[in-house]
Amino acid sequence: MWSAVPYARLRSRTRFRWLPGLTVVAMVAAAVASAAPASPSAKRHTFTATYTGYGHGQVHGTRASGSATLHGRGKPLGRSTLSGSASGVFINSACVVWSGRGVLRSKAGSITLTAHGARACARADGNTVSFAGSAKVARGTSTFRGVHGTLSFHGTYSRNSGAVSISFKGQISY
């Protein structure tokens, strides 16, 4: 279950710890955004990818923001890097609703994703933040020119270490 720690105490204990989680969420949202097809003649492709790395962020009052760079691989990108940022607002003592943007870069090209209304919530242990949402593919370059689609994502962020992991899945067209 979610932490029942009073909001003010949680804010002081989590200062600067939400940002990496938000960054990862933003990146995931970006990956989701890049998964949508661009034209009726575009070919559909299954998109799956997993990224790990570290992030950082900060909390100011009821707002949180952060950024991260993660490395991983997936289909159809192959080995790639996810970099992004996100910001959001606390909706209770344990959860943030956020929006973000991320870019997936590989040798084949890049895909830009955007996410809105994603959620990140702290678990009862106070260290682990789980996040999930969907991302829309905003644009692509090179092989992914004209890409469009929507991806779902989920992941975790460790407040103690700053470690972030995120996975995406969905269909994209290009």
C-alpha positions as CSV (number, residue, x, y, z in Angstrom):
1,M,0.0,0.0,0.0
2,W,1.0,3.6,-0.3
3,S,2.7,5.5,2.4
4,A,0.5,7.2,5.0
5,V,3.3,9.7,5.9
6,P,1.9,13.2,6.3
7,Y,2.5,15.3,3.1
8,A,4.8,17.8,4.7
9,R,7.1,15.1,6.2
10,L,7.1,13.2,2.9
11,R,8.1,16.3,1.0
12,S,11.0,17.0,3.2
13,R,12.2,13.3,3.1
14,T,11.8,13.0,-0.7
15,R,13.3,16.3,-1.7
16,F,15.2,15.8,-4.9
17,R,14.3,12.1,-5.1
18,W,11.2,12.4,-7.3
19,L,13.1,13.9,-10.2
20,P,14.8,10.7,-11.5
21,G,11.5,8.9,-11.4
22,L,9.8,11.7,-13.3
23,T,12.6,11.8,-15.8
24,V,12.2,8.1,-16.5
25,V,8.5,8.5,-16.8
26,A,9.0,11.4,-19.3
27,M,11.4,9.2,-21.3
28,V,8.9,6.4,-21.4
29,A,6.2,8.8,-22.5
30,A,8.6,9.9,-25.3
31,A,9.1,6.3,-26.4
32,V,5.4,5.8,-26.5
33,A,5.0,8.9,-28.6
34,S,7.4,7.5,-31.2
35,A,5.5,4.3,-31.7
36,A,2.6,5.6,-33.7
37,P,2.3,5.3,-37.5
38,A,2.6,8.4,-39.7
39,S,0.7,7.5,-42.9
40,P,-1.9,5.0,-44.1
41,S,0.7,3.3,-46.3
42,A,3.1,3.0,-43.3
43,K,4.0,-0.5,-42.1
44,R,3.2,-1.5,-38.6
45,H,5.9,-2.6,-36.3
46,T,5.9,-4.1,-32.8
47,F,7.8,-1.9,-30.4
48,T,9.4,-3.3,-27.3
49,A,12.3,-1.7,-25.3
50,T,13.8,-1.7,-21.9
51,Y,16.2,1.0,-20.5
52,T,18.2,1.3,-17.3
53,G,20.3,4.1,-15.9
54,Y,20.3,7.0,-13.4
55,G,18.3,10.2,-13.0
56,H,18.1,13.3,-10.8
57,G,15.5,15.8,-9.9
58,Q,14.0,18.2,-7.3
59,V,10.9,19.1,-5.4
60,H,9.6,22.6,-4.9
61,G,6.5,22.7,-2.8
62,T,3.9,20.6,-4.5
63,R,5.8,20.4,-7.8
64,A,8.5,18.0,-8.9
65,S,10.8,17.8,-11.9
66,G,13.7,15.8,-13.2
67,S,15.7,14.4,-16.0
68,A,17.6,11.2,-16.9
69,T,19.6,9.4,-19.5
70,L,19.1,5.6,-19.9
71,H,20.6,2.9,-22.1
72,G,19.0,-0.2,-23.4
73,R,17.7,-2.0,-26.5
74,G,14.6,-3.0,-28.2
75,K,12.8,-3.6,-31.4
76,P,13.0,-2.0,-33.9
77,L,15.6,0.4,-32.5
78,G,18.3,-2.0,-31.4
79,R,20.8,-0.6,-29.0
80,S,19.7,2.9,-28.1
81,T,19.7,5.7,-25.5
82,L,16.7,7.3,-23.9
83,S,17.1,10.9,-22.6
84,G,14.3,13.0,-21.3
85,S,12.7,15.2,-18.7
86,A,9.4,15.6,-16.9
87,S,7.6,17.7,-14.4
88,G,4.4,17.2,-12.4
89,V,2.4,18.0,-9.3
90,F,1.7,15.9,-6.2
91,I,-1.9,14.8,-6.1
92,N,-1.5,13.3,-2.6
93,S,1.3,12.5,-0.2
94,A,2.6,9.6,-2.3
95,C,1.7,10.3,-5.9
96,V,2.7,12.7,-8.7
97,V,0.9,13.2,-12.0
98,W,3.4,14.3,-14.6
99,S,4.0,15.2,-18.2
100,G,7.3,14.8,-20.1
101,R,9.2,14.5,-23.3
102,G,11.9,12.0,-24.3
103,V,14.1,11.1,-27.3
104,L,15.1,7.6,-28.2
105,R,18.3,7.6,-30.3
106,S,19.8,4.7,-32.2
107,K,22.0,4.2,-35.3
108,A,18.8,3.8,-37.4
109,G,17.4,7.2,-36.3
110,S,15.6,8.9,-33.4
111,I,12.0,8.9,-32.1
112,T,10.6,11.7,-29.9
113,L,7.9,10.8,-27.4
114,T,5.5,12.9,-25.3
115,A,3.5,11.8,-22.2
116,H,0.7,13.6,-20.4
117,G,-1.1,12.5,-17.3
118,A,1.3,9.7,-16.3
119,R,1.5,8.7,-12.6
120,A,4.4,8.0,-10.3
121,C,3.7,6.8,-6.8
122,A,5.9,5.9,-3.8
123,R,5.6,2.4,-2.4
124,A,5.1,1.9,1.4
125,D,8.9,1.2,1.8
126,G,9.4,4.9,1.0
127,N,12.4,4.1,-1.3
128,T,10.8,2.7,-4.5
129,V,8.7,4.8,-6.8
130,S,6.6,3.0,-9.5
131,F,5.4,4.8,-12.5
132,A,3.3,4.0,-15.6
133,G,1.4,5.7,-18.4
134,S,1.3,6.0,-22.1
135,A,3.3,8.1,-24.6
136,K,2.5,9.4,-28.0
137,V,5.0,9.3,-30.8
138,A,5.6,12.9,-31.8
139,R,8.2,12.6,-34.6
140,G,11.1,10.5,-36.0
141,T,14.2,10.9,-38.0
142,S,16.0,8.8,-40.7
143,T,14.5,5.3,-40.7
144,F,11.7,6.5,-38.4
145,R,10.7,9.6,-40.4
146,G,6.9,9.9,-40.3
147,V,6.6,7.5,-37.4
148,H,3.4,7.5,-35.3
149,G,1.8,5.4,-32.6
150,T,1.2,5.1,-28.9
151,L,3.2,3.1,-26.4
152,S,2.5,2.0,-22.9
153,F,5.3,2.1,-20.3
154,H,6.0,1.2,-16.7
155,G,9.0,1.3,-14.5
156,T,10.6,2.0,-11.1
157,Y,12.9,4.5,-9.6
158,S,15.0,4.0,-6.4
159,R,15.2,7.1,-4.3
160,N,18.3,5.8,-2.5
161,S,20.5,5.0,-5.5
162,G,18.8,7.1,-8.3
163,A,18.5,4.0,-10.4
164,V,15.8,4.0,-13.0
165,S,14.4,1.2,-15.2
166,I,11.6,1.5,-17.7
167,S,9.9,-0.8,-20.3
168,F,7.8,0.1,-23.3
169,K,5.5,-1.9,-25.5
170,G,3.1,-1.1,-28.3
171,Q,2.7,-0.7,-32.1
172,I,4.3,2.0,-34.3
173,S,4.0,2.7,-38.0
174,Y,6.5,4.3,-40.3
